[in-house]
Amino acid sequence: MTKAMLTVRLDEETERQLADILAHEKTDKSELIRRLIAERWLNLQAGRTLVDRRGGHPQHLLQDAPTDLSERANRKKAMLQGSRALRDR
């Protein structure tokens, strides 16, 4: 893993706040920054749907499915038929 040097300019108030956070968290600046970045990244991911996080919809999953599956009753019926077919194997 390549390490990059990061320089951050902080005003006096922010420096004091950082020192307080570091003392409270009992960590160093690098670890604190890594954790903050990881938390923010996870928050960004939380806004995405499961399908987006998994790379999108499968291309051929529904290619032979009826076109009216947007209706709940039709989906329920199709699921029952599918489970019966699996059970009867």
BAMITOR-999477 format. One record per residue: residue in three letters; chain; x, y, z of N, C-alpha, C in turn. Coordinates in pm, 1 decimal. Example, Ala and Ser with C-alpha at 12.3 -4.5 7.8 and 13.67 -1.06 7.14 Angstrom:
2
<atom rest="ALA" kette="A" n_xx="1319.0" n_yy="-569.0" n_zz="780.0" ca_xx="1230.0" ca_yy="-450.0" ca_zz="780.0" c_xx="1320.0" c_yy="-330.0" c_zz="780.0"/>
<atom rest="SER" kette="A" n_xx="1285.0" n_yy="-225.0" n_zz="708.0" ca_xx="1367.0" ca_yy="-106.0" ca_zz="714.0" c_xx="1290.0" c_yy="3.0" c_zz="787.0"/>
This chain:
89
<atom rest="MET" kette="A" n_xx="84.4" n_yy="-117.2" n_zz="0.0" ca_xx="0.0" ca_yy="0.0" ca_zz="0.0" c_xx="89.3" c_yy="124.0" c_zz="0.0"/>
<atom rest="THR" kette="A" n_xx="61.5" n_yy="217.9" n_zz="-87.2" ca_xx="139.1" ca_yy="340.0" ca_zz="-97.0" c_xx="87.6" c_yy="441.3" c_zz="3.7"/>
<atom rest="LYS" kette="A" n_xx="179.2" n_yy="499.5" n_zz="77.0" ca_xx="140.2" ca_yy="601.7" ca_zz="173.5" c_xx="160.0" c_yy="737.6" c_zz="109.6"/>
<atom rest="ALA" kette="A" n_xx="62.9" n_yy="825.7" n_zz="128.4" ca_xx="71.9" ca_yy="960.7" ca_zz="75.2" c_xx="81.1" c_yy="1058.4" c_zz="191.8"/>
<atom rest="MET" kette="A" n_xx="159.5" n_yy="1161.3" n_zz="173.8" ca_xx="173.0" ca_yy="1264.4" ca_zz="276.0" c_xx="59.0" c_yy="1363.0" c_zz="257.5"/>
<atom rest="LEU" kette="A" n_xx="-3.9" n_yy="1400.3" n_zz="365.9" ca_xx="-116.2" ca_yy="1493.0" ca_zz="361.4" c_xx="-85.4" c_yy="1609.0" c_zz="454.2"/>
<atom rest="THR" kette="A" n_xx="-97.1" n_yy="1730.0" n_zz="403.3" ca_xx="-76.0" ca_yy="1848.7" ca_zz="485.1" c_xx="-208.1" c_yy="1921.9" c_zz="496.0"/>
<atom rest="VAL" kette="A" n_xx="-245.4" n_yy="1954.6" n_zz="618.7" ca_xx="-371.7" ca_yy="2024.4" ca_zz="642.3" c_xx="-342.3" c_yy="2149.7" c_zz="723.3"/>
<atom rest="ARG" kette="A" n_xx="-396.0" n_yy="2262.0" n_zz="680.3" ca_xx="-379.4" ca_yy="2387.3" ca_zz="754.3" c_xx="-506.0" c_yy="2411.0" c_zz="836.1"/>
<atom rest="LEU" kette="A" n_xx="-486.9" n_yy="2428.6" n_zz="966.4" ca_xx="-599.8" ca_yy="2449.7" ca_zz="1056.4" c_xx="-581.4" c_yy="2581.5" c_zz="1131.1"/>
<atom rest="ASP" kette="A" n_xx="-693.8" n_yy="2647.5" n_zz="1159.0" ca_xx="-685.6" ca_yy="2767.1" ca_zz="1242.4" c_xx="-670.2" c_yy="2723.7" c_zz="1388.5"/>
<atom rest="GLU" kette="A" n_xx="-646.9" n_yy="2819.1" n_zz="1476.7" ca_xx="-619.3" ca_yy="2786.6" ca_zz="1616.8" c_xx="-735.2" c_yy="2713.1" c_zz="1683.4"/>
<atom rest="GLU" kette="A" n_xx="-855.5" n_yy="2758.1" n_zz="1658.3" ca_xx="-973.2" ca_yy="2694.9" ca_zz="1719.8" c_xx="-985.7" c_yy="2548.8" c_zz="1675.6"/>
<atom rest="THR" kette="A" n_xx="-969.1" n_yy="2525.0" n_zz="1546.8" ca_xx="-978.7" ca_yy="2388.4" ca_zz="1495.1" c_xx="-865.0" c_yy="2302.4" c_zz="1549.0"/>
<atom rest="GLU" kette="A" n_xx="-746.2" n_yy="2359.7" n_zz="1565.6" ca_xx="-633.3" ca_yy="2287.1" ca_zz="1626.7" c_xx="-668.7" c_yy="2242.3" c_zz="1768.1"/>
<atom rest="ARG" kette="A" n_xx="-730.5" n_yy="2332.2" n_zz="1845.6" ca_xx="-770.8" ca_yy="2296.8" ca_zz="1982.3" c_xx="-875.6" c_yy="2186.4" c_zz="1980.6"/>
<atom rest="GLN" kette="A" n_xx="-971.1" n_yy="2198.7" n_zz="1889.8" ca_xx="-1074.7" ca_yy="2095.3" ca_zz="1879.6" c_xx="-1013.0" c_yy="1961.1" c_zz="1842.7"/>
<atom rest="LEU" kette="A" n_xx="-918.8" n_yy="1962.5" n_zz="1750.2" ca_xx="-850.4" ca_yy="1839.4" ca_zz="1711.1" c_xx="-776.0" c_yy="1778.7" c_zz="1829.4"/>
<atom rest="ALA" kette="A" n_xx="-707.3" n_yy="1861.6" n_zz="1905.4" ca_xx="-634.5" ca_yy="1812.1" ca_zz="2022.6" c_xx="-730.8" c_yy="1749.2" c_zz="2123.0"/>
<atom rest="ASP" kette="A" n_xx="-847.0" n_yy="1811.9" n_zz="2143.1" ca_xx="-947.2" ca_yy="1755.9" ca_zz="2234.9" c_xx="-997.6" c_yy="1620.5" c_zz="2185.4"/>
<atom rest="ILE" kette="A" n_xx="-1025.3" n_yy="1612.1" n_zz="2056.4" ca_xx="-1074.5" ca_yy="1485.8" ca_zz="1998.6" c_xx="-968.5" c_yy="1377.5" c_zz="2012.8"/>
<atom rest="LEU" kette="A" n_xx="-843.5" n_yy="1410.8" n_zz="1981.9" ca_xx="-735.1" ca_yy="1312.9" ca_zz="1991.4" c_xx="-717.8" c_yy="1263.4" c_zz="2134.8"/>
<atom rest="ALA" kette="A" n_xx="-728.3" n_yy="1354.2" n_zz="2230.8" ca_xx="-714.7" ca_yy="1314.6" ca_zz="2371.3" c_xx="-831.0" c_yy="1225.2" c_zz="2412.7"/>
<atom rest="HIS" kette="A" n_xx="-949.9" n_yy="1260.8" n_zz="2370.3" ca_xx="-1068.5" ca_yy="1182.4" ca_zz="2406.8" c_xx="-1066.3" c_yy="1044.7" c_zz="2342.1"/>
<atom rest="GLU" kette="A" n_xx="-1030.4" n_yy="1039.7" n_zz="2215.3" ca_xx="-1029.4" ca_yy="914.2" ca_zz="2140.3" c_xx="-905.1" c_yy="829.5" c_zz="2169.0"/>
<atom rest="LYS" kette="A" n_xx="-803.5" n_yy="890.2" n_zz="2229.5" ca_xx="-676.2" ca_yy="821.4" ca_zz="2258.9" c_xx="-617.0" c_yy="759.0" c_zz="2132.1"/>
<atom rest="THR" kette="A" n_xx="-602.2" n_yy="843.3" n_zz="2031.4" ca_xx="-548.7" ca_yy="798.2" ca_zz="1903.1" c_xx="-457.9" c_yy="905.7" c_zz="1846.2"/>
<atom rest="ASP" kette="A" n_xx="-395.7" n_yy="877.9" n_zz="1732.4" ca_xx="-313.2" ca_yy="979.7" ca_zz="1667.8" c_xx="-388.6" c_yy="1040.0" c_zz="1549.4"/>
<atom rest="LYS" kette="A" n_xx="-329.8" n_yy="1144.4" n_zz="1491.8" ca_xx="-396.9" ca_yy="1216.7" ca_zz="1383.3" c_xx="-424.7" c_yy="1127.5" c_zz="1263.0"/>
<atom rest="SER" kette="A" n_xx="-328.7" n_yy="1045.3" n_zz="1227.2" ca_xx="-345.2" ca_yy="960.2" ca_zz="1109.0" c_xx="-460.7" c_yy="862.4" c_zz="1126.4"/>
<atom rest="GLU" kette="A" n_xx="-465.2" n_yy="798.0" n_zz="1241.3" ca_xx="-573.1" ca_yy="701.6" ca_zz="1267.0" c_xx="-708.6" c_yy="771.1" c_zz="1270.5"/>
<atom rest="LEU" kette="A" n_xx="-714.6" n_yy="888.4" n_zz="1331.8" ca_xx="-840.2" ca_yy="962.7" ca_zz="1338.1" c_xx="-888.2" c_yy="998.5" c_zz="1197.7"/>
<atom rest="ILE" kette="A" n_xx="-798.3" n_yy="1045.1" n_zz="1113.3" ca_xx="-835.5" ca_yy="1081.0" ca_zz="976.0" c_xx="-881.9" c_yy="957.7" c_zz="899.2"/>
<atom rest="ARG" kette="A" n_xx="-811.8" n_yy="845.2" n_zz="915.4" ca_xx="-854.4" ca_yy="721.2" ca_zz="847.9" c_xx="-995.5" c_yy="682.1" c_zz="890.8"/>
<atom rest="ARG" kette="A" n_xx="-1023.5" n_yy="691.1" n_zz="1020.9" ca_xx="-1157.0" ca_yy="654.1" ca_zz="1070.1" c_xx="-1264.2" c_yy="749.5" c_zz="1019.2"/>
<atom rest="LEU" kette="A" n_xx="-1233.6" n_yy="879.6" n_zz="1018.8" ca_xx="-1331.4" ca_yy="976.5" ca_zz="968.4" c_xx="-1362.1" c_yy="952.4" c_zz="821.0"/>
<atom rest="ILE" kette="A" n_xx="-1259.0" n_yy="924.6" n_zz="743.5" ca_xx="-1279.6" ca_yy="896.6" ca_zz="600.8" c_xx="-1362.5" c_yy="770.6" c_zz="583.2"/>
<atom rest="ALA" kette="A" n_xx="-1331.8" n_yy="666.1" n_zz="659.2" ca_xx="-1407.7" ca_yy="540.9" ca_zz="648.5" c_xx="-1553.9" c_yy="562.6" c_zz="685.4"/>
<atom rest="GLU" kette="A" n_xx="-1579.6" n_yy="638.9" n_zz="791.7" ca_xx="-1718.2" ca_yy="666.9" ca_zz="832.0" c_xx="-1792.6" c_yy="744.0" c_zz="724.1"/>
<atom rest="ARG" kette="A" n_xx="-1729.2" n_yy="846.0" n_zz="669.1" ca_xx="-1794.4" ca_yy="925.3" ca_zz="564.0" c_xx="-1820.0" c_yy="841.9" c_zz="440.3"/>
<atom rest="TRP" kette="A" n_xx="-1724.6" n_yy="755.0" n_zz="405.1" ca_xx="-1741.6" ca_yy="668.8" ca_zz="288.2" c_xx="-1859.2" c_yy="574.6" c_zz="309.2"/>
<atom rest="LEU" kette="A" n_xx="-1870.8" n_yy="517.1" n_zz="429.8" ca_xx="-1984.0" ca_yy="428.5" ca_zz="459.0" c_xx="-2115.6" c_yy="503.8" c_zz="451.1"/>
<atom rest="ASN" kette="A" n_xx="-2116.8" n_yy="629.0" n_zz="496.4" ca_xx="-2238.5" ca_yy="709.5" ca_zz="486.0" c_xx="-2277.0" c_yy="732.6" c_zz="340.5"/>
<atom rest="LEU" kette="A" n_xx="-2178.1" n_yy="754.3" n_zz="255.2" ca_xx="-2207.0" ca_yy="769.8" ca_zz="112.4" c_xx="-2265.1" c_yy="641.5" c_zz="54.9"/>
<atom rest="GLN" kette="A" n_xx="-2211.0" n_yy="527.9" n_zz="96.7" ca_xx="-2258.9" ca_yy="399.3" ca_zz="48.0" c_xx="-2400.1" c_yy="371.6" c_zz="95.8"/>
<atom rest="ALA" kette="A" n_xx="-2434.0" n_yy="419.5" n_zz="214.7" ca_xx="-2566.7" ca_yy="393.6" ca_zz="271.2" c_xx="-2676.5" c_yy="456.2" c_zz="185.7"/>
<atom rest="GLY" kette="A" n_xx="-2644.8" n_yy="562.9" n_zz="113.0" ca_xx="-2743.8" ca_yy="627.2" ca_zz="28.4" c_xx="-2774.2" c_yy="549.4" c_zz="-98.5"/>
<atom rest="ARG" kette="A" n_xx="-2688.8" n_yy="454.6" n_zz="-131.7" ca_xx="-2709.4" ca_yy="374.5" ca_zz="-252.1" c_xx="-2796.4" c_yy="254.7" c_zz="-219.4"/>
<atom rest="THR" kette="A" n_xx="-2869.6" n_yy="209.2" n_zz="-317.2" ca_xx="-2952.9" ca_yy="91.1" ca_zz="-297.3" c_xx="-2866.2" c_yy="-33.9" c_zz="-297.7"/>
<atom rest="LEU" kette="A" n_xx="-2921.6" n_yy="-141.4" n_zz="-247.6" ca_xx="-2850.1" ca_yy="-268.7" ca_zz="-246.7" c_xx="-2811.9" c_yy="-309.3" c_zz="-388.7"/>
<atom rest="VAL" kette="A" n_xx="-2903.5" n_yy="-288.8" n_zz="-481.0" ca_xx="-2876.7" ca_yy="-325.3" ca_zz="-620.6" c_xx="-2757.9" c_yy="-244.7" c_zz="-673.9"/>
<atom rest="ASP" kette="A" n_xx="-2753.9" n_yy="-114.6" n_zz="-643.4" ca_xx="-2641.1" ca_yy="-31.7" ca_zz="-687.2" c_xx="-2510.3" c_yy="-80.4" c_zz="-627.3"/>
<atom rest="ARG" kette="A" n_xx="-2512.2" n_yy="-110.1" n_zz="-496.7" ca_xx="-2389.7" ca_yy="-155.6" ca_zz="-430.5" c_xx="-2343.2" c_yy="-289.4" c_zz="-484.3"/>
<atom rest="ARG" kette="A" n_xx="-2436.0" n_yy="-372.7" n_zz="-532.7" ca_xx="-2401.0" ca_yy="-504.8" ca_zz="-586.1" c_xx="-2366.3" c_yy="-500.0" c_zz="-734.6"/>
<atom rest="GLY" kette="A" n_xx="-2372.8" n_yy="-382.6" n_zz="-797.4" ca_xx="-2330.8" ca_yy="-370.2" ca_zz="-936.2" c_xx="-2444.2" c_yy="-365.5" c_zz="-1036.8"/>
<atom rest="GLY" kette="A" n_xx="-2566.5" n_yy="-347.7" n_zz="-993.0" ca_xx="-2679.6" ca_yy="-336.4" ca_zz="-1084.0" c_xx="-2761.3" c_yy="-463.9" c_zz="-1092.6"/>
<atom rest="HIS" kette="A" n_xx="-2866.7" n_yy="-457.0" n_zz="-1169.6" ca_xx="-2955.1" ca_yy="-572.2" ca_zz="-1187.3" c_xx="-2889.4" c_yy="-678.3" c_zz="-1275.4"/>
<atom rest="PRO" kette="A" n_xx="-2910.8" n_yy="-804.6" n_zz="-1244.7" ca_xx="-2861.0" ca_yy="-910.2" ca_zz="-1333.4" c_xx="-2924.5" c_yy="-894.5" c_zz="-1471.7"/>
<atom rest="GLN" kette="A" n_xx="-2846.8" n_yy="-911.5" n_zz="-1574.7" ca_xx="-2896.3" ca_yy="-885.3" ca_zz="-1709.8" c_xx="-3001.0" c_yy="-985.4" c_zz="-1755.8"/>
<atom rest="HIS" kette="A" n_xx="-2985.7" n_yy="-1111.7" n_zz="-1722.8" ca_xx="-3073.1" ca_yy="-1213.3" ca_zz="-1779.5" c_xx="-3168.3" c_yy="-1275.0" c_zz="-1677.8"/>
<atom rest="LEU" kette="A" n_xx="-3179.1" n_yy="-1214.8" n_zz="-1560.7" ca_xx="-3260.3" ca_yy="-1271.5" ca_zz="-1454.2" c_xx="-3406.9" c_yy="-1285.4" c_zz="-1494.0"/>
<atom rest="LEU" kette="A" n_xx="-3462.1" n_yy="-1183.7" n_zz="-1556.0" ca_xx="-3605.3" ca_yy="-1182.8" ca_zz="-1586.2" c_xx="-3634.1" c_yy="-1192.6" c_zz="-1735.7"/>
<atom rest="GLN" kette="A" n_xx="-3542.5" n_yy="-1245.0" n_zz="-1813.9" ca_xx="-3562.6" ca_yy="-1245.0" ca_zz="-1958.8" c_xx="-3682.8" c_yy="-1328.7" c_zz="-2001.9"/>
<atom rest="ASP" kette="A" n_xx="-3715.7" n_yy="-1435.6" n_zz="-1929.3" ca_xx="-3830.6" ca_yy="-1519.3" ca_zz="-1965.3" c_xx="-3951.7" c_yy="-1493.0" c_zz="-1876.7"/>
<atom rest="ALA" kette="A" n_xx="-3944.5" n_yy="-1392.3" n_zz="-1793.3" ca_xx="-4052.9" ca_yy="-1364.2" ca_zz="-1698.8" c_xx="-4167.9" c_yy="-1292.5" c_zz="-1768.9"/>
<atom rest="PRO" kette="A" n_xx="-4289.0" n_yy="-1309.9" n_zz="-1717.2" ca_xx="-4402.9" ca_yy="-1235.8" ca_zz="-1772.3" c_xx="-4380.9" c_yy="-1085.4" c_zz="-1756.9"/>
<atom rest="THR" kette="A" n_xx="-4440.0" n_yy="-1009.2" n_zz="-1845.2" ca_xx="-4420.0" ca_yy="-864.0" ca_zz="-1843.2" c_xx="-4502.5" c_yy="-794.3" c_zz="-1736.0"/>
<atom rest="ASP" kette="A" n_xx="-4596.8" n_yy="-862.7" n_zz="-1674.4" ca_xx="-4686.5" ca_yy="-798.5" ca_zz="-1578.1" c_xx="-4644.9" c_yy="-821.3" c_zz="-1432.4"/>
<atom rest="LEU" kette="A" n_xx="-4517.1" n_yy="-845.1" n_zz="-1406.4" ca_xx="-4472.5" ca_yy="-873.2" ca_zz="-1270.2" c_xx="-4464.8" c_yy="-748.9" c_zz="-1181.9"/>
<atom rest="SER" kette="A" n_xx="-4496.1" n_yy="-632.7" n_zz="-1236.0" ca_xx="-4495.9" ca_yy="-514.0" ca_zz="-1151.2" c_xx="-4615.5" c_yy="-514.4" c_zz="-1056.4"/>
<atom rest="GLU" kette="A" n_xx="-4717.4" n_yy="-591.3" n_zz="-1086.7" ca_xx="-4833.5" ca_yy="-605.0" ca_zz="-997.8" c_xx="-4803.5" c_yy="-708.9" c_zz="-890.6"/>
<atom rest="ARG" kette="A" n_xx="-4832.5" n_yy="-674.1" n_zz="-766.2" ca_xx="-4801.2" ca_yy="-763.1" ca_zz="-654.8" c_xx="-4868.6" c_yy="-899.2" c_zz="-667.8"/>
<atom rest="ALA" kette="A" n_xx="-4994.3" n_yy="-900.2" n_zz="-704.8" ca_xx="-5067.2" ca_yy="-1027.3" ca_zz="-716.6" c_xx="-5000.7" c_yy="-1118.3" c_zz="-820.0"/>
<atom rest="ASN" kette="A" n_xx="-4955.0" n_yy="-1059.9" n_zz="-928.9" ca_xx="-4888.3" ca_yy="-1138.9" ca_zz="-1033.0" c_xx="-4753.7" c_yy="-1193.2" c_zz="-984.3"/>
<atom rest="ARG" kette="A" n_xx="-4680.2" n_yy="-1110.5" n_zz="-910.0" ca_xx="-4552.8" ca_yy="-1158.2" ca_zz="-854.4" c_xx="-4576.5" c_yy="-1271.8" c_zz="-755.5"/>
<atom rest="LYS" kette="A" n_xx="-4678.1" n_yy="-1255.8" n_zz="-671.8" ca_xx="-4709.5" ca_yy="-1358.0" ca_zz="-571.8" c_xx="-4745.0" c_yy="-1490.1" c_zz="-640.6"/>
<atom rest="LYS" kette="A" n_xx="-4826.0" n_yy="-1479.4" n_zz="-744.8" ca_xx="-4866.4" ca_yy="-1598.8" ca_zz="-819.4" c_xx="-4744.9" c_yy="-1666.2" c_zz="-884.6"/>
<atom rest="ALA" kette="A" n_xx="-4657.1" n_yy="-1586.7" n_zz="-943.3" ca_xx="-4537.3" ca_yy="-1640.9" ca_zz="-1008.0" c_xx="-4445.8" c_yy="-1707.4" c_zz="-905.8"/>
<atom rest="MET" kette="A" n_xx="-4434.0" n_yy="-1648.4" n_zz="-787.5" ca_xx="-4350.6" ca_yy="-1707.9" ca_zz="-682.7" c_xx="-4409.0" c_yy="-1840.3" c_zz="-635.1"/>
<atom rest="LEU" kette="A" n_xx="-4540.6" n_yy="-1845.6" n_zz="-619.6" ca_xx="-4604.8" ca_yy="-1970.9" ca_zz="-578.4" c_xx="-4583.0" c_yy="-2080.1" c_zz="-682.5"/>
<atom rest="GLN" kette="A" n_xx="-4598.5" n_yy="-2043.5" n_zz="-808.6" ca_xx="-4577.3" ca_yy="-2141.9" ca_zz="-915.0" c_xx="-4432.5" c_yy="-2190.6" c_zz="-915.6"/>
<atom rest="GLY" kette="A" n_xx="-4339.2" n_yy="-2099.1" n_zz="-895.4" ca_xx="-4198.3" ca_yy="-2136.8" ca_zz="-891.9" c_xx="-4166.2" c_yy="-2227.3" c_zz="-774.5"/>
<atom rest="SER" kette="A" n_xx="-4222.1" n_yy="-2196.1" n_zz="-658.2" ca_xx="-4194.0" ca_yy="-2280.1" ca_zz="-541.2" c_xx="-4259.1" c_yy="-2417.3" c_zz="-555.5"/>
<atom rest="ARG" kette="A" n_xx="-4376.4" n_yy="-2423.1" n_zz="-617.9" ca_xx="-4441.1" ca_yy="-2553.5" ca_zz="-642.2" c_xx="-4357.0" c_yy="-2637.7" c_zz="-738.1"/>
<atom rest="ALA" kette="A" n_xx="-4303.4" n_yy="-2571.8" n_zz="-840.5" ca_xx="-4220.5" ca_yy="-2643.9" ca_zz="-937.7" c_xx="-4095.6" c_yy="-2700.4" c_zz="-869.5"/>
<atom rest="LEU" kette="A" n_xx="-4036.1" n_yy="-2623.6" n_zz="-779.8" ca_xx="-3918.6" ca_yy="-2672.9" ca_zz="-707.0" c_xx="-3955.9" c_yy="-2788.0" c_zz="-613.6"/>
<atom rest="ARG" kette="A" n_xx="-4070.3" n_yy="-2776.0" n_zz="-549.2" ca_xx="-4115.1" ca_yy="-2878.8" ca_zz="-455.1" c_xx="-4145.7" c_yy="-3009.5" c_zz="-526.9"/>
<atom rest="ASP" kette="A" n_xx="-4201.8" n_yy="-3000.8" n_zz="-647.0" ca_xx="-4244.0" ca_yy="-3119.9" ca_zz="-721.0" c_xx="-4129.1" c_yy="-3188.6" c_zz="-794.2"/>
<atom rest="ARG" kette="A" n_xx="-4011.3" n_yy="-3138.1" n_zz="-787.3" ca_xx="-3896.8" ca_yy="-3200.5" ca_zz="-856.4" c_xx="-3865.9" c_yy="-3336.0" c_zz="-802.9"/>
